[in-house]
């Protein structure tokens, strides 16, 4: 993997965390039915886990390129 690809993966991780962080904040602050909260909490958890994994891939690639 090259440096550009690793940077894209890191940017995707940051974007995912930002977007779902805002969504979770809005989910907590605004009144919604319980079913809406449950579904979106599951979506947020899966998306954040996926974003963390992509970030780990990008970070590992960047570290290996620096050696």
PyMOL commands that set and color helices and strands:
alter all, ss='L'
color gray80, all
select helices_A, chain A and resi 3-29+34-65
alter helices_A, ss='H'
color red, helices_A
deselect
rebuild
show_as cartoon
